[in-house]
Amino acid sequence: MTLLSDATDAKKFDTRVIERNVQRGITKAEDHEKFQKELPDDAENAEYVSLDTLIADNSN
Protein backbone atom coordinates (compact mmCIF):
# COMPACT_ATOMS: atom_id res chain seq x y z
CA MET A 1 0.00 0.00 0.00
CA THR A 2 2.93 2.31 0.48
CA LEU A 3 3.53 2.66 -3.25
CA LEU A 4 -0.06 3.74 -3.85
CA SER A 5 0.12 6.19 -0.97
CA ASP A 6 3.38 7.66 -2.28
CA ALA A 7 1.95 8.00 -5.78
CA THR A 8 -1.17 9.71 -4.44
CA ASP A 9 0.89 12.14 -2.36
CA ALA A 10 3.04 12.97 -5.37
CA LYS A 11 -0.06 13.98 -7.34
CA LYS A 12 -1.65 16.03 -4.55
CA PHE A 13 -0.34 19.32 -5.96
CA ASP A 14 -0.66 18.39 -9.64
CA THR A 15 -1.82 21.43 -11.64
CA ARG A 16 -4.60 19.42 -13.25
CA VAL A 17 -6.26 18.51 -9.92
CA ILE A 18 -5.21 21.14 -7.38
CA GLU A 19 -8.49 23.09 -7.50
CA ARG A 20 -10.49 19.90 -6.98
CA ASN A 21 -8.22 18.83 -4.11
CA VAL A 22 -8.66 22.19 -2.37
CA GLN A 23 -12.45 22.06 -2.82
CA ARG A 24 -12.60 18.53 -1.42
CA GLY A 25 -10.37 19.42 1.53
CA ILE A 26 -7.61 17.04 0.46
CA THR A 27 -5.12 19.89 0.64
CA LYS A 28 -5.08 23.59 1.47
CA ALA A 29 -4.38 26.46 -0.91
CA GLU A 30 -1.68 27.67 1.50
CA ASP A 31 0.08 24.30 1.28
CA HIS A 32 0.02 24.52 -2.51
CA GLU A 33 1.50 28.03 -2.45
CA LYS A 34 4.24 26.83 -0.10
CA PHE A 35 4.93 23.86 -2.39
CA GLN A 36 5.25 26.16 -5.41
CA LYS A 37 7.64 28.51 -3.60
CA GLU A 38 9.87 25.56 -2.65
CA LEU A 39 10.21 24.36 -6.25
CA PRO A 40 13.67 24.89 -7.74
CA ASP A 41 14.14 27.51 -10.44
CA ASP A 42 14.66 25.63 -13.70
CA ALA A 43 15.12 28.71 -15.88
CA GLU A 44 18.64 27.60 -16.77
CA ASN A 45 17.21 24.47 -18.38
CA ALA A 46 14.68 26.34 -20.50
CA GLU A 47 14.98 26.38 -24.25
CA TYR A 48 13.79 29.67 -25.70
CA VAL A 49 12.36 29.68 -29.21
CA SER A 50 11.07 32.55 -31.25
CA LEU A 51 7.61 32.45 -32.75
CA ASP A 52 9.10 33.13 -36.18
CA THR A 53 11.22 29.98 -35.89
CA LEU A 54 8.19 27.87 -34.99
CA ILE A 55 6.18 29.27 -37.90
CA ALA A 56 9.06 28.67 -40.32
CA ASP A 57 9.46 25.07 -39.10
CA ASN A 58 5.75 24.36 -39.56
CA SER A 59 5.56 25.86 -43.05
CA ASN A 60 8.19 23.48 -44.48
PyMOL Python script that loads the backbone (N, CA, C, O; Angstrom):
from pymol import cmd

cmd.read_pdbstr("""\
ATOM      1  N   MET A   1       0.810  -1.198   0.000  1.00  0.00           N
ATOM      2  CA  MET A   1       0.000   0.000   0.000  1.00  0.00           C
ATOM      3  C   MET A   1       0.852   1.260   0.000  1.00  0.00           C
ATOM      4  O   MET A   1       0.378   2.333  -0.376  1.00  0.00           O
ATOM      5  N   THR A   2       2.077   1.139   0.410  1.00  0.00           N
ATOM      6  CA  THR A   2       2.932   2.313   0.481  1.00  0.00           C
ATOM      7  C   THR A   2       3.148   2.935  -0.890  1.00  0.00           C
ATOM      8  O   THR A   2       3.163   4.159  -1.015  1.00  0.00           O
ATOM      9  N   LEU A   3       3.314   2.124  -1.904  1.00  0.00           N
ATOM     10  CA  LEU A   3       3.534   2.659  -3.247  1.00  0.00           C
ATOM     11  C   LEU A   3       2.346   3.485  -3.717  1.00  0.00           C
ATOM     12  O   LEU A   3       2.526   4.550  -4.307  1.00  0.00           O
ATOM     13  N   LEU A   4       1.141   3.007  -3.464  1.00  0.00           N
ATOM     14  CA  LEU A   4      -0.059   3.743  -3.850  1.00  0.00           C
ATOM     15  C   LEU A   4      -0.154   5.048  -3.076  1.00  0.00           C
ATOM     16  O   LEU A   4      -0.503   6.086  -3.638  1.00  0.00           O
ATOM     17  N   SER A   5       0.155   4.995  -1.802  1.00  0.00           N
ATOM     18  CA  SER A   5       0.125   6.194  -0.965  1.00  0.00           C
ATOM     19  C   SER A   5       1.145   7.221  -1.449  1.00  0.00           C
ATOM     20  O   SER A   5       0.848   8.413  -1.516  1.00  0.00           O
ATOM     21  N   ASP A   6       2.340   6.759  -1.783  1.00  0.00           N
ATOM     22  CA  ASP A   6       3.383   7.661  -2.285  1.00  0.00           C
ATOM     23  C   ASP A   6       2.972   8.292  -3.609  1.00  0.00           C
ATOM     24  O   ASP A   6       3.187   9.483  -3.831  1.00  0.00           O
ATOM     25  N   ALA A   7       2.386   7.495  -4.479  1.00  0.00           N
ATOM     26  CA  ALA A   7       1.950   8.003  -5.783  1.00  0.00           C
ATOM     27  C   ALA A   7       0.841   9.035  -5.614  1.00  0.00           C
ATOM     28  O   ALA A   7       0.823  10.052  -6.307  1.00  0.00           O
ATOM     29  N   THR A   8      -0.075   8.776  -4.701  1.00  0.00           N
ATOM     30  CA  THR A   8      -1.169   9.711  -4.439  1.00  0.00           C
ATOM     31  C   THR A   8      -0.633  11.015  -3.870  1.00  0.00           C
ATOM     32  O   THR A   8      -1.066  12.093  -4.279  1.00  0.00           O
ATOM     33  N   ASP A   9       0.297  10.932  -2.937  1.00  0.00           N
ATOM     34  CA  ASP A   9       0.890  12.140  -2.356  1.00  0.00           C
ATOM     35  C   ASP A   9       1.637  12.950  -3.404  1.00  0.00           C
ATOM     36  O   ASP A   9       1.622  14.180  -3.368  1.00  0.00           O
ATOM     37  N   ALA A  10       2.282  12.274  -4.326  1.00  0.00           N
ATOM     38  CA  ALA A  10       3.038  12.969  -5.370  1.00  0.00           C
ATOM     39  C   ALA A  10       2.124  13.758  -6.292  1.00  0.00           C
ATOM     40  O   ALA A  10       2.540  14.769  -6.858  1.00  0.00           O
ATOM     41  N   LYS A  11       0.894  13.314  -6.448  1.00  0.00           N
ATOM     42  CA  LYS A  11      -0.060  13.983  -7.343  1.00  0.00           C
ATOM     43  C   LYS A  11      -0.935  15.009  -6.626  1.00  0.00           C
ATOM     44  O   LYS A  11      -1.752  15.671  -7.265  1.00  0.00           O
ATOM     45  N   LYS A  12      -0.780  15.148  -5.334  1.00  0.00           N
ATOM     46  CA  LYS A  12      -1.646  16.028  -4.554  1.00  0.00           C
ATOM     47  C   LYS A  12      -1.629  17.471  -5.058  1.00  0.00           C
ATOM     48  O   LYS A  12      -2.656  18.150  -5.031  1.00  0.00           O
ATOM     49  N   PHE A  13      -0.482  17.937  -5.511  1.00  0.00           N
ATOM     50  CA  PHE A  13      -0.343  19.322  -5.961  1.00  0.00           C
ATOM     51  C   PHE A  13      -0.278  19.434  -7.480  1.00  0.00           C
ATOM     52  O   PHE A  13       0.116  20.474  -8.007  1.00  0.00           O
ATOM     53  N   ASP A  14      -0.655  18.385  -8.178  1.00  0.00           N
ATOM     54  CA  ASP A  14      -0.662  18.393  -9.636  1.00  0.00           C
ATOM     55  C   ASP A  14      -1.571  19.512 -10.139  1.00  0.00           C
ATOM     56  O   ASP A  14      -2.695  19.667  -9.663  1.00  0.00           O
ATOM     57  N   THR A  15      -1.083  20.281 -11.092  1.00  0.00           N
ATOM     58  CA  THR A  15      -1.816  21.426 -11.636  1.00  0.00           C
ATOM     59  C   THR A  15      -3.202  21.041 -12.129  1.00  0.00           C
ATOM     60  O   THR A  15      -4.145  21.824 -12.023  1.00  0.00           O
ATOM     61  N   ARG A  16      -3.321  19.844 -12.664  1.00  0.00           N
ATOM     62  CA  ARG A  16      -4.600  19.416 -13.246  1.00  0.00           C
ATOM     63  C   ARG A  16      -5.661  19.122 -12.203  1.00  0.00           C
ATOM     64  O   ARG A  16      -6.847  19.103 -12.532  1.00  0.00           O
ATOM     65  N   VAL A  17      -5.271  18.890 -10.939  1.00  0.00           N
ATOM     66  CA  VAL A  17      -6.256  18.511  -9.923  1.00  0.00           C
ATOM     67  C   VAL A  17      -6.224  19.366  -8.659  1.00  0.00           C
ATOM     68  O   VAL A  17      -6.976  19.103  -7.721  1.00  0.00           O
ATOM     69  N   ILE A  18      -5.368  20.380  -8.620  1.00  0.00           N
ATOM     70  CA  ILE A  18      -5.207  21.143  -7.382  1.00  0.00           C
ATOM     71  C   ILE A  18      -6.499  21.824  -6.951  1.00  0.00           C
ATOM     72  O   ILE A  18      -6.827  21.814  -5.765  1.00  0.00           O
ATOM     73  N   GLU A  19      -7.240  22.415  -7.884  1.00  0.00           N
ATOM     74  CA  GLU A  19      -8.488  23.088  -7.504  1.00  0.00           C
ATOM     75  C   GLU A  19      -9.470  22.095  -6.890  1.00  0.00           C
ATOM     76  O   GLU A  19     -10.112  22.391  -5.882  1.00  0.00           O
ATOM     77  N   ARG A  20      -9.584  20.941  -7.489  1.00  0.00           N
ATOM     78  CA  ARG A  20     -10.485  19.900  -6.975  1.00  0.00           C
ATOM     79  C   ARG A  20     -10.035  19.437  -5.592  1.00  0.00           C
ATOM     80  O   ARG A  20     -10.863  19.231  -4.705  1.00  0.00           O
ATOM     81  N   ASN A  21      -8.729  19.273  -5.407  1.00  0.00           N
ATOM     82  CA  ASN A  21      -8.219  18.830  -4.113  1.00  0.00           C
ATOM     83  C   ASN A  21      -8.477  19.859  -3.023  1.00  0.00           C
ATOM     84  O   ASN A  21      -8.772  19.490  -1.886  1.00  0.00           O
ATOM     85  N   VAL A  22      -8.372  21.138  -3.348  1.00  0.00           N
ATOM     86  CA  VAL A  22      -8.657  22.193  -2.373  1.00  0.00           C
ATOM     87  C   VAL A  22     -10.147  22.186  -2.038  1.00  0.00           C
ATOM     88  O   VAL A  22     -10.517  22.274  -0.867  1.00  0.00           O
ATOM     89  N   GLN A  23     -11.000  22.082  -3.049  1.00  0.00           N
ATOM     90  CA  GLN A  23     -12.449  22.062  -2.818  1.00  0.00           C
ATOM     91  C   GLN A  23     -12.878  20.871  -1.970  1.00  0.00           C
ATOM     92  O   GLN A  23     -13.784  20.989  -1.145  1.00  0.00           O
ATOM     93  N   ARG A  24     -12.241  19.745  -2.167  1.00  0.00           N
ATOM     94  CA  ARG A  24     -12.599  18.532  -1.421  1.00  0.00           C
ATOM     95  C   ARG A  24     -11.933  18.466  -0.051  1.00  0.00           C
ATOM     96  O   ARG A  24     -12.222  17.565   0.736  1.00  0.00           O
ATOM     97  N   GLY A  25     -11.043  19.414   0.240  1.00  0.00           N
ATOM     98  CA  GLY A  25     -10.372  19.423   1.530  1.00  0.00           C
ATOM     99  C   GLY A  25      -9.200  18.464   1.616  1.00  0.00           C
ATOM    100  O   GLY A  25      -8.705  18.186   2.708  1.00  0.00           O
ATOM    101  N   ILE A  26      -8.752  17.956   0.478  1.00  0.00           N
ATOM    102  CA  ILE A  26      -7.612  17.040   0.457  1.00  0.00           C
ATOM    103  C   ILE A  26      -6.332  17.800   0.789  1.00  0.00           C
ATOM    104  O   ILE A  26      -5.433  17.263   1.435  1.00  0.00           O
ATOM    105  N   THR A  27      -6.259  19.030   0.348  1.00  0.00           N
ATOM    106  CA  THR A  27      -5.120  19.889   0.641  1.00  0.00           C
ATOM    107  C   THR A  27      -5.611  21.316   0.818  1.00  0.00           C
ATOM    108  O   THR A  27      -6.773  21.619   0.548  1.00  0.00           O
ATOM    109  N   LYS A  28      -4.734  22.180   1.266  1.00  0.00           N
ATOM    110  CA  LYS A  28      -5.082  23.590   1.473  1.00  0.00           C
ATOM    111  C   LYS A  28      -4.364  24.440   0.432  1.00  0.00           C
ATOM    112  O   LYS A  28      -3.273  24.095  -0.022  1.00  0.00           O
ATOM    113  N   ALA A  29      -4.982  25.545   0.063  1.00  0.00           N
ATOM    114  CA  ALA A  29      -4.379  26.457  -0.906  1.00  0.00           C
ATOM    115  C   ALA A  29      -3.032  26.962  -0.390  1.00  0.00           C
ATOM    116  O   ALA A  29      -2.094  27.146  -1.166  1.00  0.00           O
ATOM    117  N   GLU A  30      -2.940  27.185   0.913  1.00  0.00           N
ATOM    118  CA  GLU A  30      -1.679  27.669   1.502  1.00  0.00           C
ATOM    119  C   GLU A  30      -0.563  26.639   1.323  1.00  0.00           C
ATOM    120  O   GLU A  30       0.587  26.995   1.065  1.00  0.00           O
ATOM    121  N   ASP A  31      -0.915  25.363   1.461  1.00  0.00           N
ATOM    122  CA  ASP A  31       0.083  24.304   1.276  1.00  0.00           C
ATOM    123  C   ASP A  31       0.564  24.262  -0.174  1.00  0.00           C
ATOM    124  O   ASP A  31       1.742  24.020  -0.439  1.00  0.00           O
ATOM    125  N   HIS A  32      -0.345  24.496  -1.095  1.00  0.00           N
ATOM    126  CA  HIS A  32       0.020  24.516  -2.513  1.00  0.00           C
ATOM    127  C   HIS A  32       0.947  25.689  -2.812  1.00  0.00           C
ATOM    128  O   HIS A  32       1.930  25.537  -3.537  1.00  0.00           O
ATOM    129  N   GLU A  33       0.636  26.857  -2.255  1.00  0.00           N
ATOM    130  CA  GLU A  33       1.498  28.028  -2.454  1.00  0.00           C
ATOM    131  C   GLU A  33       2.886  27.770  -1.886  1.00  0.00           C
ATOM    132  O   GLU A  33       3.887  28.124  -2.509  1.00  0.00           O
ATOM    133  N   LYS A  34       2.953  27.159  -0.717  1.00  0.00           N
ATOM    134  CA  LYS A  34       4.244  26.834  -0.100  1.00  0.00           C
ATOM    135  C   LYS A  34       5.017  25.850  -0.984  1.00  0.00           C
ATOM    136  O   LYS A  34       6.222  26.004  -1.189  1.00  0.00           O
ATOM    137  N   PHE A  35       4.317  24.846  -1.502  1.00  0.00           N
ATOM    138  CA  PHE A  35       4.929  23.856  -2.388  1.00  0.00           C
ATOM    139  C   PHE A  35       5.526  24.536  -3.615  1.00  0.00           C
ATOM    140  O   PHE A  35       6.650  24.228  -4.012  1.00  0.00           O
ATOM    141  N   GLN A  36       4.774  25.468  -4.219  1.00  0.00           N
ATOM    142  CA  GLN A  36       5.253  26.164  -5.412  1.00  0.00           C
ATOM    143  C   GLN A  36       6.481  27.016  -5.111  1.00  0.00           C
ATOM    144  O   GLN A  36       7.404  27.080  -5.924  1.00  0.00           O
ATOM    145  N   LYS A  37       6.500  27.667  -3.956  1.00  0.00           N
ATOM    146  CA  LYS A  37       7.642  28.510  -3.600  1.00  0.00           C
ATOM    147  C   LYS A  37       8.898  27.687  -3.353  1.00  0.00           C
ATOM    148  O   LYS A  37      10.011  28.182  -3.533  1.00  0.00           O
ATOM    149  N   GLU A  38       8.728  26.432  -2.940  1.00  0.00           N
ATOM    150  CA  GLU A  38       9.870  25.563  -2.654  1.00  0.00           C
ATOM    151  C   GLU A  38      10.426  24.874  -3.898  1.00  0.00           C
ATOM    152  O   GLU A  38      11.487  24.252  -3.838  1.00  0.00           O
ATOM    153  N   LEU A  39       9.721  24.979  -5.021  1.00  0.00           N
ATOM    154  CA  LEU A  39      10.209  24.356  -6.252  1.00  0.00           C
ATOM    155  C   LEU A  39      11.491  25.040  -6.720  1.00  0.00           C
ATOM    156  O   LEU A  39      11.618  26.259  -6.603  1.00  0.00           O
ATOM    157  N   PRO A  40      12.436  24.276  -7.244  1.00  0.00           N
ATOM    158  CA  PRO A  40      13.672  24.886  -7.740  1.00  0.00           C
ATOM    159  C   PRO A  40      13.411  25.693  -9.012  1.00  0.00           C
ATOM    160  O   PRO A  40      12.481  25.410  -9.768  1.00  0.00           O
ATOM    161  N   ASP A  41      14.243  26.688  -9.225  1.00  0.00           N
ATOM    162  CA  ASP A  41      14.142  27.510 -10.436  1.00  0.00           C
ATOM    163  C   ASP A  41      14.847  26.768 -11.570  1.00  0.00           C
ATOM    164  O   ASP A  41      16.060  26.560 -11.522  1.00  0.00           O
ATOM    165  N   ASP A  42      14.097  26.377 -12.576  1.00  0.00           N
ATOM    166  CA  ASP A  42      14.656  25.626 -13.700  1.00  0.00           C
ATOM    167  C   ASP A  42      14.871  26.495 -14.928  1.00  0.00           C
ATOM    168  O   ASP A  42      14.951  25.977 -16.042  1.00  0.00           O
ATOM    169  N   ALA A  43      14.965  27.790 -14.748  1.00  0.00           N
ATOM    170  CA  ALA A  43      15.119  28.706 -15.879  1.00  0.00           C
ATOM    171  C   ALA A  43      16.367  28.388 -16.697  1.00  0.00           C
ATOM    172  O   ALA A  43      16.378  28.580 -17.913  1.00  0.00           O
ATOM    173  N   GLU A  44      17.403  27.909 -16.048  1.00  0.00           N
ATOM    174  CA  GLU A  44      18.645  27.605 -16.771  1.00  0.00           C
ATOM    175  C   GLU A  44      18.478  26.417 -17.721  1.00  0.00           C
ATOM    176  O   GLU A  44      19.281  26.241 -18.638  1.00  0.00           O
ATOM    177  N   ASN A  45      17.462  25.617 -17.512  1.00  0.00           N
ATOM    178  CA  ASN A  45      17.209  24.465 -18.381  1.00  0.00           C
ATOM    179  C   ASN A  45      16.211  24.772 -19.494  1.00  0.00           C
ATOM    180  O   ASN A  45      15.922  23.915 -20.329  1.00  0.00           O
ATOM    181  N   ALA A  46      15.692  25.980 -19.502  1.00  0.00           N
ATOM    182  CA  ALA A  46      14.683  26.344 -20.502  1.00  0.00           C
ATOM    183  C   ALA A  46      15.320  26.504 -21.879  1.00  0.00           C
ATOM    184  O   ALA A  46      16.477  26.904 -22.015  1.00  0.00           O
ATOM    185  N   GLU A  47      14.538  26.184 -22.873  1.00  0.00           N
ATOM    186  CA  GLU A  47      14.979  26.385 -24.248  1.00  0.00           C
ATOM    187  C   GLU A  47      14.051  27.420 -24.863  1.00  0.00           C
ATOM    188  O   GLU A  47      12.862  27.163 -25.053  1.00  0.00           O
ATOM    189  N   TYR A  48      14.589  28.572 -25.169  1.00  0.00           N
ATOM    190  CA  TYR A  48      13.789  29.667 -25.698  1.00  0.00           C
ATOM    191  C   TYR A  48      13.749  29.596 -27.224  1.00  0.00           C
ATOM    192  O   TYR A  48      14.776  29.425 -27.880  1.00  0.00           O
ATOM    193  N   VAL A  49      12.560  29.730 -27.764  1.00  0.00           N
ATOM    194  CA  VAL A  49      12.363  29.675 -29.205  1.00  0.00           C
ATOM    195  C   VAL A  49      11.527  30.874 -29.613  1.00  0.00           C
ATOM    196  O   VAL A  49      10.611  31.286 -28.901  1.00  0.00           O
ATOM    197  N   SER A  50      11.855  31.421 -30.765  1.00  0.00           N
ATOM    198  CA  SER A  50      11.066  32.552 -31.250  1.00  0.00           C
ATOM    199  C   SER A  50       9.855  32.033 -32.008  1.00  0.00           C
ATOM    200  O   SER A  50       9.881  30.935 -32.563  1.00  0.00           O
ATOM    201  N   LEU A  51       8.817  32.812 -32.028  1.00  0.00           N
ATOM    202  CA  LEU A  51       7.605  32.447 -32.747  1.00  0.00           C
ATOM    203  C   LEU A  51       7.887  32.320 -34.239  1.00  0.00           C
ATOM    204  O   LEU A  51       7.332  31.448 -34.906  1.00  0.00           O
ATOM    205  N   ASP A  52       8.744  33.184 -34.759  1.00  0.00           N
ATOM    206  CA  ASP A  52       9.101  33.128 -36.180  1.00  0.00           C
ATOM    207  C   ASP A  52       9.742  31.785 -36.537  1.00  0.00           C
ATOM    208  O   ASP A  52       9.467  31.230 -37.601  1.00  0.00           O
ATOM    209  N   THR A  53      10.581  31.271 -35.663  1.00  0.00           N
ATOM    210  CA  THR A  53      11.221  29.979 -35.893  1.00  0.00           C
ATOM    211  C   THR A  53      10.186  28.860 -35.930  1.00  0.00           C
ATOM    212  O   THR A  53      10.255  27.974 -36.782  1.00  0.00           O
ATOM    213  N   LEU A  54       9.237  28.899 -35.015  1.00  0.00           N
ATOM    214  CA  LEU A  54       8.191  27.874 -34.993  1.00  0.00           C
ATOM    215  C   LEU A  54       7.337  27.916 -36.253  1.00  0.00           C
ATOM    216  O   LEU A  54       7.000  26.874 -36.816  1.00  0.00           O
ATOM    217  N   ILE A  55       6.990  29.113 -36.691  1.00  0.00           N
ATOM    218  CA  ILE A  55       6.176  29.265 -37.901  1.00  0.00           C
ATOM    219  C   ILE A  55       6.948  28.761 -39.117  1.00  0.00           C
ATOM    220  O   ILE A  55       6.388  28.076 -39.972  1.00  0.00           O
ATOM    221  N   ALA A  56       8.230  29.100 -39.191  1.00  0.00           N
ATOM    222  CA  ALA A  56       9.058  28.669 -40.317  1.00  0.00           C
ATOM    223  C   ALA A  56       9.186  27.146 -40.341  1.00  0.00           C
ATOM    224  O   ALA A  56       9.145  26.538 -41.410  1.00  0.00           O
ATOM    225  N   ASP A  57       9.340  26.529 -39.173  1.00  0.00           N
ATOM    226  CA  ASP A  57       9.458  25.071 -39.103  1.00  0.00           C
ATOM    227  C   ASP A  57       8.168  24.384 -39.537  1.00  0.00           C
ATOM    228  O   ASP A  57       8.213  23.325 -40.163  1.00  0.00           O
ATOM    229  N   ASN A  58       7.039  24.967 -39.217  1.00  0.00           N
ATOM    230  CA  ASN A  58       5.748  24.360 -39.560  1.00  0.00           C
ATOM    231  C   ASN A  58       5.364  24.572 -41.021  1.00  0.00           C
ATOM    232  O   ASN A  58       4.552  23.821 -41.562  1.00  0.00           O
ATOM    233  N   SER A  59       5.935  25.578 -41.659  1.00  0.00           N
ATOM    234  CA  SER A  59       5.563  25.855 -43.047  1.00  0.00           C
ATOM    235  C   SER A  59       6.343  24.994 -44.040  1.00  0.00           C
ATOM    236  O   SER A  59       5.994  24.947 -45.219  1.00  0.00           O
ATOM    237  N   ASN A  60       7.374  24.326 -43.587  1.00  0.00           N
ATOM    238  CA  ASN A  60       8.191  23.475 -44.479  1.00  0.00           C
ATOM    239  C   ASN A  60       7.553  22.171 -44.733  1.00  0.00           C
ATOM    240  O   ASN A  60       8.106  21.344 -45.459  1.00  0.00           O
TER     241      ASN A  60
END
""", "prot")
cmd.dss("prot")
cmd.show_as("cartoon", "prot")
cmd.util.cbc("prot")
cmd.orient("prot")
